[in-house]
């Protein structure tokens, strides 16, 4: 039997007296697109940061590509790509300088990284901006550079946190198709977002976190069959107990209109 890409057993994490993760158990296999969702503060970003080695002082066991990451071997990171929700790009660099720098950090030859980055920029319609400073880029252009940087080294495991912010509708369609094709080729994708319609459409498996625990795990069809609500957003609200959206919206609009 093939080794899971990710294996998490009884993961717990505290920030002071605040218990953020309360016994997460997960097994993720090759080729899955995981929609990792939950309210703010549910523990999504914390889980991902621990897997990336950006957070320590946790309890439980995490294996990535079969290796226990607590042992300190960082070789697994060469096989990972990451798009954080809030990224600090080196704005003073050109896209060429930034992407070749990232490529070299992942072990690519400089010339190879340069040639590959330019071709990927061309696919996104940004080849004419390749030698321009990132500080002159729009939010959507910066997001495309970030996506390219996460995939430049052909990773086996991809962590995406709100990756389509700033992208136009056509680019979102291209990006969703890229993810589908990567998964079909055996890449594993961990996708975290609050945009439920996208998660619902792209995910082969959806994991819903609430108060540091997994409260739902399955395909969208499986989650729908177990809950009376129809869309993922409705299922999300039902399982997390959030039903105040209409009341809050009415109150907000009333204030806007002078009520």
C-alpha positions as CSV (number, residue, x, y, z in Angstrom):
1,X,0.0,0.0,0.0
2,X,1.3,3.5,-0.9
3,X,2.5,5.7,1.9
4,X,0.2,8.6,2.6
5,X,1.5,12.0,1.6
6,X,0.4,13.5,4.9
7,X,-0.3,11.6,8.2
8,X,-1.4,13.6,11.3
9,X,-2.2,11.9,14.6
10,X,-3.8,13.7,17.6
11,X,-2.3,17.1,16.7
12,X,-2.7,19.7,19.5
13,X,-1.5,23.2,19.7
14,X,-1.8,25.9,22.4
15,X,-1.1,29.6,22.3
16,X,-0.8,30.3,26.0
17,X,-4.1,29.2,27.5
18,X,-5.8,29.1,24.2
19,X,-6.2,25.6,22.7
20,X,-6.1,26.2,18.9
21,X,-5.9,22.6,17.7
22,X,-7.6,19.9,19.8
23,X,-6.7,16.5,18.5
24,X,-6.6,16.6,14.6
25,X,-6.3,13.2,12.9
26,X,-5.8,13.3,9.1
27,X,-4.5,11.0,6.4
28,X,-4.1,12.5,2.9
29,X,-3.2,10.5,-0.1
30,X,-1.5,11.2,-3.4
31,X,-3.6,13.1,-6.0
32,X,-6.2,14.5,-3.6
33,X,-7.4,18.1,-3.7
34,X,-8.3,18.8,-0.1
35,X,-10.6,21.7,0.6
36,X,-9.5,22.7,4.1
37,X,-12.2,25.1,5.5
38,X,-13.5,26.5,8.7
39,X,-14.4,29.8,10.5
40,X,-11.6,32.3,11.4
41,X,-9.8,30.9,14.4
42,X,-10.7,27.3,13.7
43,X,-7.0,26.3,13.3
44,X,-6.6,26.0,9.5
45,X,-3.6,28.3,9.1
46,X,-2.0,26.9,12.3
47,X,-2.2,23.3,10.9
48,X,-0.6,24.4,7.6
49,X,2.1,26.4,9.3
50,X,3.0,23.4,11.5
51,X,3.3,21.2,8.5
52,X,5.5,23.8,6.8
53,X,7.8,23.9,9.8
54,X,6.8,27.5,10.5
55,X,5.2,26.7,13.9
56,X,6.7,24.4,16.6
57,X,5.7,23.4,20.2
58,X,2.9,21.1,19.1
59,X,1.8,17.8,20.5
60,X,1.1,14.8,18.3
61,X,2.7,13.3,15.2
62,X,3.0,14.6,11.7
63,X,4.5,12.6,8.9
64,X,5.0,14.1,5.4
65,X,6.1,11.8,2.6
66,X,6.6,9.2,5.4
67,X,9.1,11.2,7.5
68,X,8.3,12.6,10.9
69,X,8.9,16.3,10.6
70,X,9.7,16.6,14.3
71,X,13.1,14.9,13.6
72,X,14.3,18.1,12.0
73,X,15.0,16.8,8.5
74,X,13.9,19.6,6.1
75,X,14.5,17.8,2.8
76,X,10.7,17.3,2.5
77,X,10.3,21.1,2.1
78,X,12.0,20.9,-1.4
79,X,8.9,18.9,-2.5
80,X,6.4,21.5,-1.2
81,X,4.9,24.7,-2.7
82,X,3.2,27.3,-0.7
83,X,1.0,30.3,-1.5
84,X,0.2,32.2,1.8
85,X,-2.8,34.3,2.3
86,X,-0.7,37.4,2.9
87,X,2.6,37.3,1.1
88,X,5.5,39.6,1.4
89,X,7.1,39.8,-2.1
90,X,10.4,41.6,-2.6
91,X,8.8,44.6,-4.4
92,X,12.2,46.1,-5.3
93,X,13.1,43.1,-7.4
94,X,11.9,42.5,-10.9
95,X,9.8,39.4,-11.5
96,X,12.8,37.8,-13.2
97,X,15.0,38.4,-10.2
98,X,12.4,37.2,-7.7
99,X,11.5,34.0,-9.6
100,X,15.0,33.0,-10.4
101,X,16.0,33.6,-6.7
102,X,13.1,31.4,-5.6
103,X,14.0,28.7,-8.2
104,X,17.6,28.6,-7.0
105,X,16.5,28.3,-3.4
106,X,14.6,25.2,-4.4
107,X,17.7,23.8,-6.1
108,X,17.0,24.7,-9.7
109,X,19.9,25.9,-12.0
110,X,19.7,29.7,-12.5
111,X,19.3,29.5,-16.3
112,X,16.7,26.7,-16.0
113,X,14.7,28.8,-13.4
114,X,14.9,31.9,-15.6
115,X,13.7,30.1,-18.7
116,X,10.9,28.2,-17.0
117,X,9.7,31.4,-15.1
118,X,9.5,33.4,-18.3
119,X,7.5,30.7,-20.0
120,X,5.1,30.5,-17.1
121,X,4.7,34.3,-17.0
122,X,3.9,34.1,-20.7
123,X,1.1,31.6,-20.1
124,X,-0.4,34.1,-17.6
125,X,0.0,36.9,-20.1
126,X,2.8,38.6,-18.1
127,X,5.9,38.0,-20.3
128,X,6.1,41.8,-21.1
129,X,6.3,42.5,-17.3
130,X,9.0,39.9,-16.6
131,X,11.8,42.5,-16.3
132,X,9.6,45.0,-14.5
133,X,9.8,45.7,-10.8
134,X,7.1,43.9,-8.8
135,X,6.3,47.2,-7.0
136,X,4.6,48.3,-10.3
137,X,2.4,45.2,-10.4
138,X,-1.3,45.1,-9.6
139,X,-2.6,42.8,-6.9
140,X,-3.7,40.2,-9.5
141,X,-0.3,40.3,-11.2
142,X,1.5,39.9,-7.9
143,X,-0.8,36.9,-7.1
144,X,0.2,35.3,-10.4
145,X,3.9,35.7,-9.6
146,X,3.3,34.1,-6.3
147,X,1.5,31.2,-7.9
148,X,4.3,30.7,-10.4
149,X,6.9,30.8,-7.5
150,X,5.0,28.1,-5.7
151,X,5.0,25.8,-8.7
152,X,8.4,26.6,-10.4
153,X,10.2,23.6,-8.8
154,X,7.4,21.1,-9.7
155,X,6.4,20.3,-6.1
156,X,4.5,17.1,-5.1
157,X,2.5,18.8,-2.3
158,X,1.0,22.3,-2.7
159,X,-0.5,24.4,0.1
160,X,-2.7,27.2,-1.1
161,X,-4.2,29.8,1.3
162,X,-6.8,32.0,-0.4
163,X,-4.8,31.7,-3.7
164,X,-7.2,33.5,-6.1
165,X,-7.4,36.9,-4.4
166,X,-7.1,39.6,-7.0
167,X,-7.3,37.2,-10.0
168,X,-9.7,38.1,-12.8
169,X,-12.5,35.6,-13.8
170,X,-10.5,34.1,-16.7
171,X,-7.4,33.6,-14.6
172,X,-9.4,31.8,-11.9
173,X,-10.7,29.4,-14.6
174,X,-7.2,28.7,-15.8
175,X,-5.9,28.2,-12.2
176,X,-8.7,25.8,-11.3
177,X,-7.9,23.8,-14.4
178,X,-4.2,23.8,-13.5
179,X,-5.1,22.3,-10.1
180,X,-7.3,19.6,-11.7
181,X,-4.5,18.6,-14.1
182,X,-1.8,18.6,-11.3
183,X,-4.0,16.4,-9.1
184,X,-4.6,14.0,-12.1
185,X,-0.8,13.7,-12.4
186,X,-0.6,12.7,-8.7
187,X,0.1,16.0,-7.0
188,X,-1.6,16.6,-3.7
189,X,-3.2,20.0,-3.0
190,X,-4.2,21.5,0.3
191,X,-6.6,24.3,-0.5
192,X,-7.8,26.7,2.2
193,X,-10.4,29.4,1.3
194,X,-13.5,31.2,2.5
195,X,-14.9,31.2,-1.1
196,X,-17.1,28.2,-0.7
197,X,-18.3,28.0,-4.3
198,X,-14.7,27.4,-5.5
199,X,-13.9,24.9,-2.7
200,X,-17.1,23.0,-3.6
201,X,-16.2,22.8,-7.3
202,X,-12.5,21.9,-7.1
203,X,-12.2,19.6,-4.0
204,X,-12.1,15.9,-4.2
205,X,-12.4,15.9,-0.4
206,X,-13.6,18.6,2.0
207,X,-12.4,18.8,5.6
208,X,-14.3,21.2,7.9
209,X,-12.5,22.4,11.0
210,X,-14.3,24.1,13.9
211,X,-12.8,25.0,17.3
212,X,-9.7,23.0,16.6
213,X,-11.5,19.8,15.6
214,X,-12.4,18.1,12.4
215,X,-16.3,18.1,12.3
216,X,-16.8,16.9,8.7
217,X,-14.6,15.0,6.3
218,X,-15.7,13.7,2.8
219,X,-16.5,14.6,-0.7
220,X,-19.1,17.4,-1.3
221,X,-21.6,14.7,-2.3
222,X,-21.0,12.8,0.9
223,X,-21.3,16.0,3.0
224,X,-24.5,16.9,1.2
225,X,-26.1,13.5,1.8
226,X,-25.5,13.8,5.5
227,X,-26.8,17.3,5.9
228,X,-30.2,18.8,5.0
229,X,-28.7,21.9,3.4
230,X,-27.7,22.1,-0.3
231,X,-24.6,24.3,-1.0
232,X,-21.3,24.0,0.8
233,X,-21.8,27.4,2.3
234,X,-25.2,26.3,3.8
235,X,-23.6,23.1,5.1
236,X,-20.7,25.1,6.5
237,X,-23.2,27.4,8.4
238,X,-25.3,24.5,9.6
239,X,-22.3,22.6,11.0
240,X,-20.6,25.6,12.6
241,X,-23.8,26.9,14.0
242,X,-23.6,30.3,12.2
243,X,-27.1,31.4,11.3
244,X,-26.9,35.1,12.1
245,X,-25.9,36.3,8.6
246,X,-29.4,37.6,7.5
247,X,-30.0,39.4,10.8
248,X,-26.5,41.0,10.8
249,X,-26.9,42.0,7.1
250,X,-30.3,43.6,7.8
251,X,-28.9,45.5,10.8
252,X,-25.9,46.7,8.7
253,X,-28.2,47.9,5.8
254,X,-30.5,49.6,8.2
255,X,-27.6,51.6,9.7
256,X,-26.3,52.5,6.2
257,X,-29.8,53.8,5.2
258,X,-30.0,55.9,8.3
259,X,-32.1,53.6,10.5
